[in-house]
Amino acid sequence: MDFVDIACPYCGETIQLAVDGSAGAQRYVEDCQVCCRPIEVAVDVGADGDLSVRARDGNEA
């Protein structure tokens, strides 16, 4: 399990997500721990095992 800090796309606060990199690429929704709004989280794992985590609100295309 890896822990990644991201900025909430709604309130801008930094929150920490627990990410299981062994599960491969993932897409899921997690509520912000500060403002409780739903964040769309995208996790990608590079060939070298490095995680790329992106967070966006539901209004982004």
Secondary structure, 3 states (H helix, E strand, C coil): CEEEEEECCCCCCEEEEEECHHHCCEEEEEECCCCCCEEEEEEEECCCCCEEEEEECCCCC
